[in-house]
Amino acid sequence: MGRAGYIVPADPQVALKKKTAASRSWIFIDCSGQGTVMDVDKYAIMHRVQIHARDLRILDPLLSYPSTILGRERAIVLNLEHIKAIITAEEVLLRDPLGENVIPVVEELQRRLPPVNSTRQGQPDGKDCPGGHNDVEAGEEDESPFEFRALEVALEAICSFLAARTTELESEAYPALDDLTSKISSRNLDRVRKLKSAMTRLTARVQKVRDELEQLLDDDDDMADLYLSRKLAGTSSPVSASGGPNWFPASPTIGSKISRASRASMATVRGDENDVEELEMLLEAYFMQIDGTLNKLNTLREYIDDTEDYINIQLDNHRNQLIQLELFLSSGTVCLSIFSLVAGIFGVNIPYTWNENHGHYFKWVVIITGITCAFLFVLIVSYARHKGLVGS
């Protein structure tokens, strides 16, 4: 997978701790793009990058933590959805490198992390990250520190991932909403309900990433904490004093990192340690991208709300039609009850004198009663239309 990737066994001292700490799969990618997959526990990671357990707990996939970008003394803790990484001034530690969504990130890191001049050297004994004069020339071509290049890959990956999910949701939601407006059925309603639930979850995920970037952009001190190369160059000998377990040979990139960060050290001496313009421009670019994705989701939400309003209007219209029908039926029932009342009066089995030898009046009673009931029905309907209770 990627360039020069290989698997090495875990450190024997780490294996002794597997009973107390669950081991996890990590990939270590240095500045030359070399990837090494290792199975180490959290204590070895904490000792290697010198972060606290609470920071490493943010990267635990079993725990639900929001998207977070934390700047520490010697590392950047990155938790962006499926991208759970620790970025130092010399290497990137990425969790679960064999994940379906993580493999493209690993390949992109291995492709973009090597400096520009490393791709131009074809000598067999050439180093991937040479120090000295060549590194200064490479620094002039690429002013971005190593940690910013790694951070950019992670931000680009998560923004592209969320944008792709948004595009897929839009391609399914808009036809489903159009089908629902044309025909209101249980199947279409259930389909839209599921899409709305998916949109709500995706909006929450995009909102968390956007809020984290906005929080970083609003605080210059937090952005200054992400300048690891500047802090590395500002100390006298931060690398030689490291007491962590060394799983790799002595890296030739130490001199190159200090040489690359020399300009940042000089800026610190001049009092420019709070200059975060480079990182601010980087974060603003992806903030605008994730904000555009959020706007698409908000537009989709508004379209769903408009569709719901339209459906509610249609349902209200049908309900009003049913009420009108009920009014007509009730009016007809009242008129028929009057006709039945007249028939009941003449059908009473009581001897009346006017009930004898007057059979020719039967048809006139029926005709007059029917005309009266019909006139009463028309009168009720006309009054309802005059008051606006029924449509014209």
Sequence and secondary structure as in RCSB ss.txt:
>XXXX:A:sequence
MGRAGYIVPADPQVALKKKTAASRSWIFIDCSGQGTVMDVDKYAIMHRVQIHARDLRILDPLLSYPSTILGRERA
IVLNLEHIKAIITAEEVLLRDPLGENVIPVVEELQRRLPPVNSTRQGQPDGKDCPGGHNDVEAGEEDESPFEFRA
LEVALEAICSFLAARTTELESEAYPALDDLTSKISSRNLDRVRKLKSAMTRLTARVQKVRDELEQLLDDDDDMAD
LYLSRKLAGTSSPVSASGGPNWFPASPTIGSKISRASRASMATVRGDENDVEELEMLLEAYFMQIDGTLNKLNTL
REYIDDTEDYINIQLDNHRNQLIQLELFLSSGTVCLSIFSLVAGIFGVNIPYTWNENHGHYFKWVVIITGITCAF
LFVLIVSYARHKGLVGS
>XXXX:A:secstr
  SS EE    HHHHTTTTTS  EEEEEEETT  EEEEEE HHHHHHHHT  HHHHHTT TTS    EEEE SS 
EEEEETTEEEEE SSEEEEE TTSTTTHHHHHHHHHHSS GGGGG   TT  SS  THHHHHHHHH  S HHHHH
HHHHHHHHHHHHHHHHHHHHHHHHHHHHHHHH   HHHHHHHHHHHHHHHHHHHHHHHHHHHHHHHHH HHHHHT
T HHHHHHHSSSTTTT  S   S   THHHHHHHHTHHHHHHHHTT TT  HHHHHHHHHHHHHHHHHHHHHHHH
HHHHHHHHHHHHHHHHHHHHHHHHHHHHHHHHHHHHHHHHHHHHHHT     GGGSS GGGHHHHHHHHHHHHHH
HHHHHHHHHHHTTSS  
